[in-house]
Amino acid sequence: MSNLRANRIGEQMKKELGDILSRKIKDPRVGFVTVTDVRVSGDLQQAKVFISIFGDDQQQEDTLVGLAKSKGFIRSEIGKRIRLRKTPEISFEIDESIQYGNKIERILGDLNKD
């Protein structure tokens, strides 16, 4: 039961985070960010936010630094939008799956050329 609730809260957080990151964050280091997934722990204390960042490695690093600095603001905004006793602690991680999928697609494309 708890896992189902954690998944529902994760989906709600994903929706709200997308809105917060696109409209509320004014940090110039935070570029074009897409929230791909949110995994909330069963006890609802931790939330791991997977993001995809458009840009090179330096831009990705700068965006992660900007998000880390904005973590308190983001958490308070989530707390206002989602009714929970305690807002989960947020950590950001880059989602490598999109880049990995593009790499595989490129390799398969090269194989088909030969």
Phi and psi restraints in degrees (range 20) as a CNS / XPLOR table:
assign (resid 1 and name C) (resid 2 and name N)
       (resid 2 and name CA) (resid 2 and name C) 1.0 -64.5 20.0 2
assign (resid 2 and name N) (resid 2 and name CA)
       (resid 2 and name C) (resid 3 and name N) 1.0 -36.6 20.0 2
assign (resid 2 and name C) (resid 3 and name N)
       (resid 3 and name CA) (resid 3 and name C) 1.0 -65.7 20.0 2
assign (resid 3 and name N) (resid 3 and name CA)
       (resid 3 and name C) (resid 4 and name N) 1.0 -38.3 20.0 2
assign (resid 3 and name C) (resid 4 and name N)
       (resid 4 and name CA) (resid 4 and name C) 1.0 -63.1 20.0 2
assign (resid 4 and name N) (resid 4 and name CA)
       (resid 4 and name C) (resid 5 and name N) 1.0 -43.2 20.0 2
assign (resid 4 and name C) (resid 5 and name N)
       (resid 5 and name CA) (resid 5 and name C) 1.0 -64.7 20.0 2
assign (resid 5 and name N) (resid 5 and name CA)
       (resid 5 and name C) (resid 6 and name N) 1.0 -41.6 20.0 2
assign (resid 5 and name C) (resid 6 and name N)
       (resid 6 and name CA) (resid 6 and name C) 1.0 -61.4 20.0 2
assign (resid 6 and name N) (resid 6 and name CA)
       (resid 6 and name C) (resid 7 and name N) 1.0 -39.5 20.0 2
assign (resid 6 and name C) (resid 7 and name N)
       (resid 7 and name CA) (resid 7 and name C) 1.0 -65.9 20.0 2
assign (resid 7 and name N) (resid 7 and name CA)
       (resid 7 and name C) (resid 8 and name N) 1.0 -41.4 20.0 2
assign (resid 7 and name C) (resid 8 and name N)
       (resid 8 and name CA) (resid 8 and name C) 1.0 -64.8 20.0 2
assign (resid 8 and name N) (resid 8 and name CA)
       (resid 8 and name C) (resid 9 and name N) 1.0 -42.0 20.0 2
assign (resid 8 and name C) (resid 9 and name N)
       (resid 9 and name CA) (resid 9 and name C) 1.0 -65.8 20.0 2
assign (resid 9 and name N) (resid 9 and name CA)
       (resid 9 and name C) (resid 10 and name N) 1.0 -38.6 20.0 2
assign (resid 9 and name C) (resid 10 and name N)
       (resid 10 and name CA) (resid 10 and name C) 1.0 -60.6 20.0 2
assign (resid 10 and name N) (resid 10 and name CA)
       (resid 10 and name C) (resid 11 and name N) 1.0 -42.2 20.0 2
assign (resid 10 and name C) (resid 11 and name N)
       (resid 11 and name CA) (resid 11 and name C) 1.0 -66.2 20.0 2
assign (resid 11 and name N) (resid 11 and name CA)
       (resid 11 and name C) (resid 12 and name N) 1.0 -40.7 20.0 2
assign (resid 11 and name C) (resid 12 and name N)
       (resid 12 and name CA) (resid 12 and name C) 1.0 -65.2 20.0 2
assign (resid 12 and name N) (resid 12 and name CA)
       (resid 12 and name C) (resid 13 and name N) 1.0 -42.4 20.0 2
assign (resid 12 and name C) (resid 13 and name N)
       (resid 13 and name CA) (resid 13 and name C) 1.0 -63.0 20.0 2
assign (resid 13 and name N) (resid 13 and name CA)
       (resid 13 and name C) (resid 14 and name N) 1.0 -39.5 20.0 2
assign (resid 13 and name C) (resid 14 and name N)
       (resid 14 and name CA) (resid 14 and name C) 1.0 -58.5 20.0 2
assign (resid 14 and name N) (resid 14 and name CA)
       (resid 14 and name C) (resid 15 and name N) 1.0 -45.6 20.0 2
assign (resid 14 and name C) (resid 15 and name N)
       (resid 15 and name CA) (resid 15 and name C) 1.0 -63.1 20.0 2
assign (resid 15 and name N) (resid 15 and name CA)
       (resid 15 and name C) (resid 16 and name N) 1.0 -48.0 20.0 2
assign (resid 15 and name C) (resid 16 and name N)
       (resid 16 and name CA) (resid 16 and name C) 1.0 -67.6 20.0 2
assign (resid 16 and name N) (resid 16 and name CA)
       (resid 16 and name C) (resid 17 and name N) 1.0 -39.9 20.0 2
assign (resid 16 and name C) (resid 17 and name N)
       (resid 17 and name CA) (resid 17 and name C) 1.0 -62.9 20.0 2
assign (resid 17 and name N) (resid 17 and name CA)
       (resid 17 and name C) (resid 18 and name N) 1.0 -38.9 20.0 2
assign (resid 17 and name C) (resid 18 and name N)
       (resid 18 and name CA) (resid 18 and name C) 1.0 -57.9 20.0 2
assign (resid 18 and name N) (resid 18 and name CA)
       (resid 18 and name C) (resid 19 and name N) 1.0 -42.9 20.0 2
assign (resid 18 and name C) (resid 19 and name N)
       (resid 19 and name CA) (resid 19 and name C) 1.0 -68.4 20.0 2
assign (resid 19 and name N) (resid 19 and name CA)
       (resid 19 and name C) (resid 20 and name N) 1.0 -44.8 20.0 2
assign (resid 19 and name C) (resid 20 and name N)
       (resid 20 and name CA) (resid 20 and name C) 1.0 -62.7 20.0 2
assign (resid 20 and name N) (resid 20 and name CA)
       (resid 20 and name C) (resid 21 and name N) 1.0 -45.7 20.0 2
assign (resid 20 and name C) (resid 21 and name N)
       (resid 21 and name CA) (resid 21 and name C) 1.0 -67.7 20.0 2
assign (resid 21 and name N) (resid 21 and name CA)
       (resid 21 and name C) (resid 22 and name N) 1.0 -32.0 20.0 2
assign (resid 21 and name C) (resid 22 and name N)
       (resid 22 and name CA) (resid 22 and name C) 1.0 -84.8 20.0 2
assign (resid 22 and name N) (resid 22 and name CA)
       (resid 22 and name C) (resid 23 and name N) 1.0 -26.8 20.0 2
assign (resid 22 and name C) (resid 23 and name N)
       (resid 23 and name CA) (resid 23 and name C) 1.0 -115.1 20.0 2
assign (resid 23 and name N) (resid 23 and name CA)
       (resid 23 and name C) (resid 24 and name N) 1.0 -30.5 20.0 2
assign (resid 23 and name C) (resid 24 and name N)
       (resid 24 and name CA) (resid 24 and name C) 1.0 -100.6 20.0 2
assign (resid 24 and name N) (resid 24 and name CA)
       (resid 24 and name C) (resid 25 and name N) 1.0 -29.6 20.0 2
assign (resid 24 and name C) (resid 25 and name N)
       (resid 25 and name CA) (resid 25 and name C) 1.0 -78.4 20.0 2
assign (resid 25 and name N) (resid 25 and name CA)
       (resid 25 and name C) (resid 26 and name N) 1.0 122.6 20.0 2
assign (resid 25 and name C) (resid 26 and name N)
       (resid 26 and name CA) (resid 26 and name C) 1.0 -104.8 20.0 2
assign (resid 26 and name N) (resid 26 and name CA)
       (resid 26 and name C) (resid 27 and name N) 1.0 0.4 20.0 2
assign (resid 26 and name C) (resid 27 and name N)
       (resid 27 and name CA) (resid 27 and name C) 1.0 -64.6 20.0 2
assign (resid 27 and name N) (resid 27 and name CA)
       (resid 27 and name C) (resid 28 and name N) 1.0 123.0 20.0 2
assign (resid 27 and name C) (resid 28 and name N)
       (resid 28 and name CA) (resid 28 and name C) 1.0 -66.4 20.0 2
assign (resid 28 and name N) (resid 28 and name CA)
       (resid 28 and name C) (resid 29 and name N) 1.0 -18.7 20.0 2
assign (resid 28 and name C) (resid 29 and name N)
       (resid 29 and name CA) (resid 29 and name C) 1.0 -71.9 20.0 2
assign (resid 29 and name N) (resid 29 and name CA)
       (resid 29 and name C) (resid 30 and name N) 1.0 -25.7 20.0 2
assign (resid 29 and name C) (resid 30 and name N)
       (resid 30 and name CA) (resid 30 and name C) 1.0 -83.1 20.0 2
assign (resid 30 and name N) (resid 30 and name CA)
       (resid 30 and name C) (resid 31 and name N) 1.0 108.0 20.0 2
assign (resid 30 and name C) (resid 31 and name N)
       (resid 31 and name CA) (resid 31 and name C) 1.0 -90.6 20.0 2
assign (resid 31 and name N) (resid 31 and name CA)
       (resid 31 and name C) (resid 32 and name N) 1.0 -139.1 20.0 2
assign (resid 31 and name C) (resid 32 and name N)
       (resid 32 and name CA) (resid 32 and name C) 1.0 -81.0 20.0 2
assign (resid 32 and name N) (resid 32 and name CA)
       (resid 32 and name C) (resid 33 and name N) 1.0 105.4 20.0 2
assign (resid 32 and name C) (resid 33 and name N)
       (resid 33 and name CA) (resid 33 and name C) 1.0 -118.6 20.0 2
assign (resid 33 and name N) (resid 33 and name CA)
       (resid 33 and name C) (resid 34 and name N) 1.0 135.3 20.0 2
assign (resid 33 and name C) (resid 34 and name N)
       (resid 34 and name CA) (resid 34 and name C) 1.0 -120.9 20.0 2
assign (resid 34 and name N) (resid 34 and name CA)
       (resid 34 and name C) (resid 35 and name N) 1.0 129.4 20.0 2
assign (resid 34 and name C) (resid 35 and name N)
       (resid 35 and name CA) (resid 35 and name C) 1.0 -83.5 20.0 2
assign (resid 35 and name N) (resid 35 and name CA)
       (resid 35 and name C) (resid 36 and name N) 1.0 116.5 20.0 2
assign (resid 35 and name C) (resid 36 and name N)
       (resid 36 and name CA) (resid 36 and name C) 1.0 -94.6 20.0 2
assign (resid 36 and name N) (resid 36 and name CA)
       (resid 36 and name C) (resid 37 and name N) 1.0 -29.6 20.0 2
assign (resid 36 and name C) (resid 37 and name N)
       (resid 37 and name CA) (resid 37 and name C) 1.0 -163.3 20.0 2
assign (resid 37 and name N) (resid 37 and name CA)
       (resid 37 and name C) (resid 38 and name N) 1.0 152.8 20.0 2
assign (resid 37 and name C) (resid 38 and name N)
       (resid 38 and name CA) (resid 38 and name C) 1.0 -132.9 20.0 2
assign (resid 38 and name N) (resid 38 and name CA)
       (resid 38 and name C) (resid 39 and name N) 1.0 123.6 20.0 2
assign (resid 38 and name C) (resid 39 and name N)
       (resid 39 and name CA) (resid 39 and name C) 1.0 -113.4 20.0 2
assign (resid 39 and name N) (resid 39 and name CA)
       (resid 39 and name C) (resid 40 and name N) 1.0 117.1 20.0 2
assign (resid 39 and name C) (resid 40 and name N)
       (resid 40 and name CA) (resid 40 and name C) 1.0 -102.1 20.0 2
assign (resid 40 and name N) (resid 40 and name CA)
       (resid 40 and name C) (resid 41 and name N) 1.0 135.5 20.0 2
assign (resid 40 and name C) (resid 41 and name N)
       (resid 41 and name CA) (resid 41 and name C) 1.0 -66.2 20.0 2
assign (resid 41 and name N) (resid 41 and name CA)
       (resid 41 and name C) (resid 42 and name N) 1.0 159.5 20.0 2
assign (resid 41 and name C) (resid 42 and name N)
       (resid 42 and name CA) (resid 42 and name C) 1.0 -59.6 20.0 2
assign (resid 42 and name N) (resid 42 and name CA)
       (resid 42 and name C) (resid 43 and name N) 1.0 -30.9 20.0 2
assign (resid 42 and name C) (resid 43 and name N)
       (resid 43 and name CA) (resid 43 and name C) 1.0 -88.4 20.0 2
assign (resid 43 and name N) (resid 43 and name CA)
       (resid 43 and name C) (resid 44 and name N) 1.0 3.1 20.0 2
assign (resid 43 and name C) (resid 44 and name N)
       (resid 44 and name CA) (resid 44 and name C) 1.0 63.5 20.0 2
assign (resid 44 and name N) (resid 44 and name CA)
       (resid 44 and name C) (resid 45 and name N) 1.0 24.6 20.0 2
assign (resid 44 and name C) (resid 45 and name N)
       (resid 45 and name CA) (resid 45 and name C) 1.0 -95.7 20.0 2
assign (resid 45 and name N) (resid 45 and name CA)
       (resid 45 and name C) (resid 46 and name N) 1.0 -27.4 20.0 2
assign (resid 45 and name C) (resid 46 and name N)
       (resid 46 and name CA) (resid 46 and name C) 1.0 -124.8 20.0 2
assign (resid 46 and name N) (resid 46 and name CA)
       (resid 46 and name C) (resid 47 and name N) 1.0 142.0 20.0 2
assign (resid 46 and name C) (resid 47 and name N)
       (resid 47 and name CA) (resid 47 and name C) 1.0 -132.3 20.0 2
assign (resid 47 and name N) (resid 47 and name CA)
       (resid 47 and name C) (resid 48 and name N) 1.0 121.4 20.0 2
assign (resid 47 and name C) (resid 48 and name N)
       (resid 48 and name CA) (resid 48 and name C) 1.0 -100.4 20.0 2
assign (resid 48 and name N) (resid 48 and name CA)
       (resid 48 and name C) (resid 49 and name N) 1.0 117.0 20.0 2
assign (resid 48 and name C) (resid 49 and name N)
       (resid 49 and name CA) (resid 49 and name C) 1.0 -102.9 20.0 2
assign (resid 49 and name N) (resid 49 and name CA)
       (resid 49 and name C) (resid 50 and name N) 1.0 119.6 20.0 2
assign (resid 49 and name C) (resid 50 and name N)
       (resid 50 and name CA) (resid 50 and name C) 1.0 -96.3 20.0 2
assign (resid 50 and name N) (resid 50 and name CA)
       (resid 50 and name C) (resid 51 and name N) 1.0 128.1 20.0 2
assign (resid 50 and name C) (resid 51 and name N)
       (resid 51 and name CA) (resid 51 and name C) 1.0 -127.3 20.0 2
assign (resid 51 and name N) (resid 51 and name CA)
       (resid 51 and name C) (resid 52 and name N) 1.0 153.1 20.0 2
assign (resid 51 and name C) (resid 52 and name N)
       (resid 52 and name CA) (resid 52 and name C) 1.0 -114.2 20.0 2
assign (resid 52 and name N) (resid 52 and name CA)
       (resid 52 and name C) (resid 53 and name N) 1.0 129.4 20.0 2
assign (resid 52 and name C) (resid 53 and name N)
       (resid 53 and name CA) (resid 53 and name C) 1.0 -117.7 20.0 2
assign (resid 53 and name N) (resid 53 and name CA)
       (resid 53 and name C) (resid 54 and name N) 1.0 127.5 20.0 2
assign (resid 53 and name C) (resid 54 and name N)
       (resid 54 and name CA) (resid 54 and name C) 1.0 -81.0 20.0 2
assign (resid 54 and name N) (resid 54 and name CA)
       (resid 54 and name C) (resid 55 and name N) 1.0 124.8 20.0 2
assign (resid 54 and name C) (resid 55 and name N)
       (resid 55 and name CA) (resid 55 and name C) 1.0 138.5 20.0 2
assign (resid 55 and name N) (resid 55 and name CA)
       (resid 55 and name C) (resid 56 and name N) 1.0 180.0 20.0 2
assign (resid 55 and name C) (resid 56 and name N)
       (resid 56 and name CA) (resid 56 and name C) 1.0 -80.5 20.0 2
assign (resid 56 and name N) (resid 56 and name CA)
       (resid 56 and name C) (resid 57 and name N) 1.0 -176.6 20.0 2
assign (resid 56 and name C) (resid 57 and name N)
       (resid 57 and name CA) (resid 57 and name C) 1.0 -60.9 20.0 2
assign (resid 57 and name N) (resid 57 and name CA)
       (resid 57 and name C) (resid 58 and name N) 1.0 -39.4 20.0 2
assign (resid 57 and name C) (resid 58 and name N)
       (resid 58 and name CA) (resid 58 and name C) 1.0 -65.5 20.0 2
assign (resid 58 and name N) (resid 58 and name CA)
       (resid 58 and name C) (resid 59 and name N) 1.0 -42.8 20.0 2
assign (resid 58 and name C) (resid 59 and name N)
       (resid 59 and name CA) (resid 59 and name C) 1.0 -64.9 20.0 2
assign (resid 59 and name N) (resid 59 and name CA)
       (resid 59 and name C) (resid 60 and name N) 1.0 -37.1 20.0 2
assign (resid 59 and name C) (resid 60 and name N)
       (resid 60 and name CA) (resid 60 and name C) 1.0 -65.0 20.0 2
assign (resid 60 and name N) (resid 60 and name CA)
       (resid 60 and name C) (resid 61 and name N) 1.0 -42.8 20.0 2
assign (resid 60 and name C) (resid 61 and name N)
       (resid 61 and name CA) (resid 61 and name C) 1.0 -64.1 20.0 2
assign (resid 61 and name N) (resid 61 and name CA)
       (resid 61 and name C) (resid 62 and name N) 1.0 -44.1 20.0 2
assign (resid 61 and name C) (resid 62 and name N)
       (resid 62 and name CA) (resid 62 and name C) 1.0 -61.8 20.0 2
assign (resid 62 and name N) (resid 62 and name CA)
       (resid 62 and name C) (resid 63 and name N) 1.0 -40.3 20.0 2
assign (resid 62 and name C) (resid 63 and name N)
       (resid 63 and name CA) (resid 63 and name C) 1.0 -64.1 20.0 2
assign (resid 63 and name N) (resid 63 and name CA)
       (resid 63 and name C) (resid 64 and name N) 1.0 -42.2 20.0 2
assign (resid 63 and name C) (resid 64 and name N)
       (resid 64 and name CA) (resid 64 and name C) 1.0 -62.3 20.0 2
assign (resid 64 and name N) (resid 64 and name CA)
       (resid 64 and name C) (resid 65 and name N) 1.0 -38.6 20.0 2
assign (resid 64 and name C) (resid 65 and name N)
       (resid 65 and name CA) (resid 65 and name C) 1.0 -65.2 20.0 2
assign (resid 65 and name N) (resid 65 and name CA)
       (resid 65 and name C) (resid 66 and name N) 1.0 -44.5 20.0 2
assign (resid 65 and name C) (resid 66 and name N)
       (resid 66 and name CA) (resid 66 and name C) 1.0 -61.8 20.0 2
assign (resid 66 and name N) (resid 66 and name CA)
       (resid 66 and name C) (resid 67 and name N) 1.0 -40.4 20.0 2
assign (resid 66 and name C) (resid 67 and name N)
       (resid 67 and name CA) (resid 67 and name C) 1.0 -68.1 20.0 2
assign (resid 67 and name N) (resid 67 and name CA)
       (resid 67 and name C) (resid 68 and name N) 1.0 -37.1 20.0 2
assign (resid 67 and name C) (resid 68 and name N)
       (resid 68 and name CA) (resid 68 and name C) 1.0 -63.6 20.0 2
assign (resid 68 and name N) (resid 68 and name CA)
       (resid 68 and name C) (resid 69 and name N) 1.0 -40.2 20.0 2
assign (resid 68 and name C) (resid 69 and name N)
       (resid 69 and name CA) (resid 69 and name C) 1.0 -68.7 20.0 2
assign (resid 69 and name N) (resid 69 and name CA)
       (resid 69 and name C) (resid 70 and name N) 1.0 -29.4 20.0 2
assign (resid 69 and name C) (resid 70 and name N)
       (resid 70 and name CA) (resid 70 and name C) 1.0 -92.6 20.0 2
assign (resid 70 and name N) (resid 70 and name CA)
       (resid 70 and name C) (resid 71 and name N) 1.0 2.4 20.0 2
assign (resid 70 and name C) (resid 71 and name N)
       (resid 71 and name CA) (resid 71 and name C) 1.0 -56.0 20.0 2
assign (resid 71 and name N) (resid 71 and name CA)
       (resid 71 and name C) (resid 72 and name N) 1.0 -41.2 20.0 2
assign (resid 71 and name C) (resid 72 and name N)
       (resid 72 and name CA) (resid 72 and name C) 1.0 -64.1 20.0 2
assign (resid 72 and name N) (resid 72 and name CA)
       (resid 72 and name C) (resid 73 and name N) 1.0 -44.0 20.0 2
assign (resid 72 and name C) (resid 73 and name N)
       (resid 73 and name CA) (resid 73 and name C) 1.0 -63.8 20.0 2
assign (resid 73 and name N) (resid 73 and name CA)
       (resid 73 and name C) (resid 74 and name N) 1.0 -44.3 20.0 2
assign (resid 73 and name C) (resid 74 and name N)
       (resid 74 and name CA) (resid 74 and name C) 1.0 -61.9 20.0 2
assign (resid 74 and name N) (resid 74 and name CA)
       (resid 74 and name C) (resid 75 and name N) 1.0 -43.7 20.0 2
assign (resid 74 and name C) (resid 75 and name N)
       (resid 75 and name CA) (resid 75 and name C) 1.0 -63.9 20.0 2
assign (resid 75 and name N) (resid 75 and name CA)
       (resid 75 and name C) (resid 76 and name N) 1.0 -40.2 20.0 2
assign (resid 75 and name C) (resid 76 and name N)
       (resid 76 and name CA) (resid 76 and name C) 1.0 -67.4 20.0 2
assign (resid 76 and name N) (resid 76 and name CA)
       (resid 76 and name C) (resid 77 and name N) 1.0 -36.9 20.0 2
assign (resid 76 and name C) (resid 77 and name N)
       (resid 77 and name CA) (resid 77 and name C) 1.0 -64.8 20.0 2
assign (resid 77 and name N) (resid 77 and name CA)
       (resid 77 and name C) (resid 78 and name N) 1.0 -42.1 20.0 2
assign (resid 77 and name C) (resid 78 and name N)
       (resid 78 and name CA) (resid 78 and name C) 1.0 -61.2 20.0 2
assign (resid 78 and name N) (resid 78 and name CA)
       (resid 78 and name C) (resid 79 and name N) 1.0 -42.3 20.0 2
assign (resid 78 and name C) (resid 79 and name N)
       (resid 79 and name CA) (resid 79 and name C) 1.0 -60.5 20.0 2
assign (resid 79 and name N) (resid 79 and name CA)
       (resid 79 and name C) (resid 80 and name N) 1.0 -34.8 20.0 2
assign (resid 79 and name C) (resid 80 and name N)
       (resid 80 and name CA) (resid 80 and name C) 1.0 -73.0 20.0 2
assign (resid 80 and name N) (resid 80 and name CA)
       (resid 80 and name C) (resid 81 and name N) 1.0 -34.1 20.0 2
assign (resid 80 and name C) (resid 81 and name N)
       (resid 81 and name CA) (resid 81 and name C) 1.0 -87.6 20.0 2
assign (resid 81 and name N) (resid 81 and name CA)
       (resid 81 and name C) (resid 82 and name N) 1.0 -31.3 20.0 2
assign (resid 81 and name C) (resid 82 and name N)
       (resid 82 and name CA) (resid 82 and name C) 1.0 -115.5 20.0 2
assign (resid 82 and name N) (resid 82 and name CA)
       (resid 82 and name C) (resid 83 and name N) 1.0 125.4 20.0 2
assign (resid 82 and name C) (resid 83 and name N)
       (resid 83 and name CA) (resid 83 and name C) 1.0 -80.0 20.0 2
assign (resid 83 and name N) (resid 83 and name CA)
       (resid 83 and name C) (resid 84 and name N) 1.0 103.3 20.0 2
assign (resid 83 and name C) (resid 84 and name N)
       (resid 84 and name CA) (resid 84 and name C) 1.0 -136.6 20.0 2
assign (resid 84 and name N) (resid 84 and name CA)
       (resid 84 and name C) (resid 85 and name N) 1.0 154.7 20.0 2
assign (resid 84 and name C) (resid 85 and name N)
       (resid 85 and name CA) (resid 85 and name C) 1.0 -63.7 20.0 2
assign (resid 85 and name N) (resid 85 and name CA)
       (resid 85 and name C) (resid 86 and name N) 1.0 -44.4 20.0 2
assign (resid 85 and name C) (resid 86 and name N)
       (resid 86 and name CA) (resid 86 and name C) 1.0 -134.5 20.0 2
assign (resid 86 and name N) (resid 86 and name CA)
       (resid 86 and name C) (resid 87 and name N) 1.0 127.4 20.0 2
assign (resid 86 and name C) (resid 87 and name N)
       (resid 87 and name CA) (resid 87 and name C) 1.0 -74.6 20.0 2
assign (resid 87 and name N) (resid 87 and name CA)
       (resid 87 and name C) (resid 88 and name N) 1.0 132.5 20.0 2
assign (resid 87 and name C) (resid 88 and name N)
       (resid 88 and name CA) (resid 88 and name C) 1.0 -61.2 20.0 2
assign (resid 88 and name N) (resid 88 and name CA)
       (resid 88 and name C) (resid 89 and name N) 1.0 147.8 20.0 2
assign (resid 88 and name C) (resid 89 and name N)
       (resid 89 and name CA) (resid 89 and name C) 1.0 -71.3 20.0 2
assign (resid 89 and name N) (resid 89 and name CA)
       (resid 89 and name C) (resid 90 and name N) 1.0 132.0 20.0 2
assign (resid 89 and name C) (resid 90 and name N)
       (resid 90 and name CA) (resid 90 and name C) 1.0 -103.5 20.0 2
assign (resid 90 and name N) (resid 90 and name CA)
       (resid 90 and name C) (resid 91 and name N) 1.0 135.5 20.0 2
assign (resid 90 and name C) (resid 91 and name N)
       (resid 91 and name CA) (resid 91 and name C) 1.0 -130.5 20.0 2
assign (resid 91 and name N) (resid 91 and name CA)
       (resid 91 and name C) (resid 92 and name N) 1.0 140.4 20.0 2
assign (resid 91 and name C) (resid 92 and name N)
       (resid 92 and name CA) (resid 92 and name C) 1.0 -104.7 20.0 2
assign (resid 92 and name N) (resid 92 and name CA)
       (resid 92 and name C) (resid 93 and name N) 1.0 137.3 20.0 2
assign (resid 92 and name C) (resid 93 and name N)
       (resid 93 and name CA) (resid 93 and name C) 1.0 -137.0 20.0 2
assign (resid 93 and name N) (resid 93 and name CA)
       (resid 93 and name C) (resid 94 and name N) 1.0 144.5 20.0 2
assign (resid 93 and name C) (resid 94 and name N)
       (resid 94 and name CA) (resid 94 and name C) 1.0 -77.2 20.0 2
assign (resid 94 and name N) (resid 94 and name CA)
       (resid 94 and name C) (resid 95 and name N) 1.0 131.6 20.0 2
assign (resid 94 and name C) (resid 95 and name N)
       (resid 95 and name CA) (resid 95 and name C) 1.0 -85.4 20.0 2
assign (resid 95 and name N) (resid 95 and name CA)
       (resid 95 and name C) (resid 96 and name N) 1.0 111.2 20.0 2
assign (resid 95 and name C) (resid 96 and name N)
       (resid 96 and name CA) (resid 96 and name C) 1.0 -84.6 20.0 2
assign (resid 96 and name N) (resid 96 and name CA)
       (resid 96 and name C) (resid 97 and name N) 1.0 -7.4 20.0 2
assign (resid 96 and name C) (resid 97 and name N)
       (resid 97 and name CA) (resid 97 and name C) 1.0 -63.6 20.0 2
assign (resid 97 and name N) (resid 97 and name CA)
       (resid 97 and name C) (resid 98 and name N) 1.0 -36.1 20.0 2
assign (resid 97 and name C) (resid 98 and name N)
       (resid 98 and name CA) (resid 98 and name C) 1.0 -67.9 20.0 2
assign (resid 98 and name N) (resid 98 and name CA)
       (resid 98 and name C) (resid 99 and name N) 1.0 -44.5 20.0 2
assign (resid 98 and name C) (resid 99 and name N)
       (resid 99 and name CA) (resid 99 and name C) 1.0 -64.7 20.0 2
assign (resid 99 and name N) (resid 99 and name CA)
       (resid 99 and name C) (resid 100 and name N) 1.0 -38.8 20.0 2
assign (resid 99 and name C) (resid 100 and name N)
       (resid 100 and name CA) (resid 100 and name C) 1.0 -64.4 20.0 2
assign (resid 100 and name N) (resid 100 and name CA)
       (resid 100 and name C) (resid 101 and name N) 1.0 -43.0 20.0 2
assign (resid 100 and name C) (resid 101 and name N)
       (resid 101 and name CA) (resid 101 and name C) 1.0 -62.9 20.0 2
assign (resid 101 and name N) (resid 101 and name CA)
       (resid 101 and name C) (resid 102 and name N) 1.0 -40.7 20.0 2
assign (resid 101 and name C) (resid 102 and name N)
       (resid 102 and name CA) (resid 102 and name C) 1.0 -64.1 20.0 2
assign (resid 102 and name N) (resid 102 and name CA)
       (resid 102 and name C) (resid 103 and name N) 1.0 -38.7 20.0 2
assign (resid 102 and name C) (resid 103 and name N)
       (resid 103 and name CA) (resid 103 and name C) 1.0 -63.4 20.0 2
assign (resid 103 and name N) (resid 103 and name CA)
       (resid 103 and name C) (resid 104 and name N) 1.0 -45.2 20.0 2
assign (resid 103 and name C) (resid 104 and name N)
       (resid 104 and name CA) (resid 104 and name C) 1.0 -63.6 20.0 2
assign (resid 104 and name N) (resid 104 and name CA)
       (resid 104 and name C) (resid 105 and name N) 1.0 -42.0 20.0 2
assign (resid 104 and name C) (resid 105 and name N)
       (resid 105 and name CA) (resid 105 and name C) 1.0 -62.7 20.0 2
assign (resid 105 and name N) (resid 105 and name CA)
       (resid 105 and name C) (resid 106 and name N) 1.0 -40.0 20.0 2
assign (resid 105 and name C) (resid 106 and name N)
       (resid 106 and name CA) (resid 106 and name C) 1.0 -64.6 20.0 2
assign (resid 106 and name N) (resid 106 and name CA)
       (resid 106 and name C) (resid 107 and name N) 1.0 -42.1 20.0 2
assign (resid 106 and name C) (resid 107 and name N)
       (resid 107 and name CA) (resid 107 and name C) 1.0 -63.7 20.0 2
assign (resid 107 and name N) (resid 107 and name CA)
       (resid 107 and name C) (resid 108 and name N) 1.0 -45.0 20.0 2
assign (resid 107 and name C) (resid 108 and name N)
       (resid 108 and name CA) (resid 108 and name C) 1.0 -63.8 20.0 2
assign (resid 108 and name N) (resid 108 and name CA)
       (resid 108 and name C) (resid 109 and name N) 1.0 -36.4 20.0 2
assign (resid 108 and name C) (resid 109 and name N)
       (resid 109 and name CA) (resid 109 and name C) 1.0 -63.6 20.0 2
assign (resid 109 and name N) (resid 109 and name CA)
       (resid 109 and name C) (resid 110 and name N) 1.0 -41.1 20.0 2
assign (resid 109 and name C) (resid 110 and name N)
       (resid 110 and name CA) (resid 110 and name C) 1.0 -65.4 20.0 2
assign (resid 110 and name N) (resid 110 and name CA)
       (resid 110 and name C) (resid 111 and name N) 1.0 -37.1 20.0 2
assign (resid 110 and name C) (resid 111 and name N)
       (resid 111 and name CA) (resid 111 and name C) 1.0 -65.8 20.0 2
assign (resid 111 and name N) (resid 111 and name CA)
       (resid 111 and name C) (resid 112 and name N) 1.0 -38.3 20.0 2
assign (resid 111 and name C) (resid 112 and name N)
       (resid 112 and name CA) (resid 112 and name C) 1.0 -69.2 20.0 2
assign (resid 112 and name N) (resid 112 and name CA)
       (resid 112 and name C) (resid 113 and name N) 1.0 -26.4 20.0 2
assign (resid 112 and name C) (resid 113 and name N)
       (resid 113 and name CA) (resid 113 and name C) 1.0 -69.5 20.0 2
assign (resid 113 and name N) (resid 113 and name CA)
       (resid 113 and name C) (resid 114 and name N) 1.0 -35.2 20.0 2
